[in-house]
Amino acid sequence: MSEQREWKVGDTTIRFEPPELVWVHTRGRATYEDAPRLVEIYRELGQQRPILIVADLSEATTLDVQGGRYLSLNIKPEWILGTIYIGARLLHRAVSKGIALAAHLSGRADESVLTKVRFASSQAEARELISRMRAERLAKTG
């Protein structure tokens, strides 16, 4: 898939930026009701090529714990190269790390899933992380 695409799910906008970036911006609530549609989008993109999710939570007011649990149970680790959270408050950080830990403890993902979750304070810092993560992947594949 080589074209940019965009979706709106509740208070969240998802934008695919080739070759592998998925920008997720939540302005308001992220609800359990939104979670199945997010899984569909991640599945569609991740089955074609693993994706790197950059989730901007700086304007998020509520992250539904049940929605996070739904994501952890239904997103396949092989779809995801990593996740960078921008502006995540302490609760958001705990929920996001909890999702990764749940995937690992349930046997759905190996231990590396815990290192695939990163945090940034700004979009500029996220872009630096993206460059670093791309370089790390390139070094591993030779």
Residue pairs with C-beta under 8 A, 6 or more apart in sequence:
1 16
1 18
1 45
1 48
1 49
2 18
2 19
3 18
4 15
4 16
4 17
4 18
5 15
5 16
6 13
6 14
6 15
6 16
7 13
7 14
7 15
7 37
7 41
8 14
9 34
9 37
9 38
9 41
10 28
10 29
10 30
10 31
10 33
10 34
11 26
11 27
11 28
11 29
11 30
11 34
11 60
12 24
12 25
12 26
12 27
12 30
12 34
12 38
13 23
13 24
13 25
13 27
14 22
14 23
14 24
14 38
14 41
15 22
15 23
15 25
16 22
16 23
16 45
16 51
17 23
19 49
20 49
20 50
20 51
20 52
20 81
21 51
21 52
21 54
21 130
22 41
22 42
22 45
22 51
22 52
22 53
22 54
23 54
23 56
24 38
24 53
24 54
24 55
24 56
25 55
25 56
25 59
26 55
26 56
26 57
26 59
26 60
26 63
27 59
27 60
28 59
28 60
28 61
28 62
29 60
29 61
29 62
29 64
30 60
30 62
30 63
30 64
30 67
31 62
31 64
31 67
32 64
32 66
32 67
32 70
33 67
34 67
35 64
35 66
35 67
35 68
35 70
35 71
35 74
36 70
36 74
38 71
39 70
39 71
39 74
39 75
42 51
42 53
42 75
42 79
42 80
43 75
43 76
43 79
45 51
45 79
46 75
46 76
46 78
46 79
46 80
47 79
50 78
50 79
50 80
50 81
51 79
51 80
51 81
52 80
52 81
52 82
52 83
52 84
52 130
52 133
53 80
53 82
53 83
53 84
54 83
54 84
54 86
54 126
54 130
55 83
55 84
55 85
55 86
56 86
56 87
56 123
57 63
57 85
57 86
57 87
57 88
57 89
57 92
58 86
58 87
59 87
60 92
63 91
63 92
63 95
65 95
68 95
68 96
68 98
68 99
69 99
69 102
71 99
72 98
72 99
72 100
72 102
72 103
72 106
72 108
73 102
73 106
73 108
75 103
76 108
77 103
77 108
77 109
77 110
77 113
80 116
81 116
81 133
81 137
82 116
82 117
82 118
82 133
83 96
83 116
83 117
83 118
84 118
84 119
84 120
84 126
84 129
84 130
84 133
85 92
85 93
85 96
85 117
85 118
85 119
85 120
86 119
86 120
86 121
86 122
86 123
86 125
86 126
87 120
87 121
87 122
88 96
88 119
93 119
96 117
97 114
97 117
100 109
100 113
100 114
100 116
100 117
101 114
103 109
103 113
104 110
104 111
104 113
104 114
118 129
118 133
120 126
120 128
120 129
